Amino acid sequence: HARRDPPDSARRSVLPSPRGRRQSRCFASRPRAYPADKALSDPSAEVNNNSLSGMGGPDALDHSVAFLKQRDGLDKTLKLMRYVSSIAAYNILADDPSSVTGTKLRKLDKSTGITRKYLKLGKFLGNLKELRALLRAGEIASRQRIAPAGNRTPDAALASAAAFANRLNIASQLAQLVYNFAEQLNWAAKIGLIRDARRRRKIERWTSVAELATYVFTINVSMLTLWRCARRETRARREYRDRGRRKKDDDTAGVPSPTRLLRGLGLGARHDSGTSTGSDASVNDDGSGYDDTIRTERDLARALEVIARERASAALALVADCADALVCFGDVRDVRALTAPGTVNAMGLVSASCGVVDKWRATKV
């Protein structure tokens, strides 16, 4: 069959206008930039990992990088490395005192200890910053009293516990400031900048005393945190149970709740927005910054999850501080049972393991 050309009107409608051709050439010269192209062309651009790899979230590699970027994460890793090498060297040299592997592990233990002291240079400035923040928070809390002094309601009890925790944290940060500053002098003595033997012994002794004082305060802070977590969990469960009982009574009596009436009028706060504007007491309204009212089972599960994380962190810190405090007390009081190499290595391994787990869980990617 012979091919028939379309009429002139059809050709004019099909062919783009000169202006359209210019626009098409303009758009063709500007290809659409996808996230992967942006990441390849600009390495400094922040691109969402989900758009590149389709993964659900950060993996172990991202977590490890974020963990080792922190000074505390690197310090805990070196501490674990030190005590593992110390235990290995102790066992190897006990069987063969001339072992080359045991000698190298002993040197690794010493060099790791000096490296940890080097990492603490300037750390007392962070303690000074935390001390300033705690003092300001204490002033603000003293101006805003939640309840009178004689009112022993759960809110007042948690508020007084928060004020006591603030004072404990202030004392703890002050002791850590002194300890971290003394550690700089101890590092200078270890590398030979301070050669006077008498001064070196004094520096080591005062560093041990400051470290022991630090552990005394941090142990009290951890115990108080565990107590507060228990009280907050009890309040969360009781508030959820009371709300369920009141809702059941209102539904049985046929009387709508005030919150439902406000929402019907368009005045109530939506729970999906993540904020609560009612006058209900917060489960965590004790200085923790977490403010959410228990309304549903999902709210209870979320509150219990937050409390469980804080409880686990406090328990790990308590175990680590107790292990370190025993060794430090042995150094200060010269207790041979606590300064034996086997005891020191075992306590150090427990403390290092708890510290690594705690910092790993607290690392945000």
ABEGO torsion letter per residue (X at the ends): XBBBBBBAAAAAAABBBAAAAAAAAAAAABBBBBAAAAAAABAABBBBAAAAAGBAEBBAAAAAAAAAABAAAAAAAAAAAAAAAAAAAAAAAAABAABAAAAAAAAAAAAAAAAAAAAABGAAAAAAAAAAAAAAAAAAAAABBABBAABABAAAAAAAAAAAAAAAAAAAAAAAAAAAAAAAAAAAAAAGABABAAAAAAAAAAAAAAAAAAAAAAAAAAAAAAAAAAAAAAAAAAAAAAAAAAAAAAAAAGBBBAAAAAAAAGABBBAAAGBBABABBBAABAGAGBBBBBABAAAAAAAAAAAAAAAAAAAAAAAAAAAAAAAAAAAAAGBAAAABAAAAAAAAAAAAAAAAAAAAAABBX
